């Protein structure tokens, strides 16, 4: 994986940062940054690509704590004093908003992030910076089921016992359920049509995933053949030889930025800035485009890889994907989670 990523990075930038990705030189770490990351794809990508470069350039060891975004915020809130559980968050829009509102993150120092040059302005504010875009749609097994066209298809009889449903615990689960609600006449403030559609499907559902991390395994095991997810999960499964394709729903794809933040009580803020800056390096962003994980770069100095360009078109086009108002969503999300657990998972 590392060699393949290094070659892609070399093509993207001419080789200086790519050389570090291709053949990182071991160096004794003089300090450590503990970073929370999503399990599986993100954890592996940052351990394989970013950690060796951070160590080589800055003698900083990267220690990764695998946690979903909700769990990162919950763990930080559970430790209101003393040493924080990690120095950096990796968050989707909903948990990001909560972390800022609860005072869990400190402001970034733009002067310490020279690689902000080229990052789309819409992905940066005083509290953090977007390091990758996520695009949400429908994954399916083309050898076992017909290609779907949109969200309403998930509830058609031809997909009975092949569809997996997951709830609001992940960002992509939340936005998918919102788009399902909209497909049946609902909205961000009216989820009733989505719950009604799911209730109708329940007698014929393939699986109800306890959390989004279960979906790839269910798909690999053949228990399901269609589910909503993001492009990262599809790329990871494809790299393992799984027969899977991604569909952009006919009503459009939701997209959102995954952002990095520094814990308000981190004692290694300078090192944390260096970690974020490495993550924004054009060569690193090019390397992380390699499938897997096929992260969509926020760094416009990183040319889009063919696979990513085929999906999103261009850096500018990402702004035209469906966005959601997390100021509206967050106050309702806990109630949606409780209701899903009660009515669907029970």
Number of C-alpha atoms within 10 A of each C-alpha: 12 14 12 13 23 27 18 22 29 21 14 21 18 11 17 11 19 26 18 23 30 23 13 19 14 11 16 12 14 10 13 16 25 19 25 25 24 20 14 14 19 21 17 17 21 20 15 16 23 23 22 23 30 26 23 18 15 17 18 23 22 23 16 21 18 17 19 23 23 18 15 24 20 13 14 20 16 11 11 12 9 8 11 20 20 20 24 28 28 25 26 22 19 22 23 25 15 17 25 16 10 12 12 20 23 18 14 21 13 17 9 15 18 13 19 21 15 15 21 17 12 11 19 19 12 11 18 25 27 28 24 23 19 22 23 26 24 24 23 24 21 15 10 13 13 13 17 21 14 19 24 17 13 25 18 12 11 11 20 17 18 23 24 21 25 27 25 23 20 20 24 24 20 19 26 25 25 23 28 24 24 20 16 16 13 16 17 17 11 13 20 15 19 22 19 12 16 20 14 12 20 19 10 15 20 21 19 18 15 14 15 20 16 12 24 18 12 17 23 17 10 12 16 25 25 29 24 25 25 22 25 22 21 23 22 18 21 15 13 10 9 15 17 18 17 24 19 19 18 12 13 16 24 23 22 23 22 20 21 29 27 25 24 18 19 21 13 16 19 14 22 26 22 20 25 25 19 23 25 28 26 26 31 29 29 30 33 27 26 23 21 24 23 25 25 29 29 27 27 16 21 24 20 21 19 10 15 20 14 10 16 20 13 14 19 10 10 21 13 12 15 16 14 17 10 17 12 12 17 16 12 14 16 13 12 19 14 14 16 18 15 10 12 16 16 8
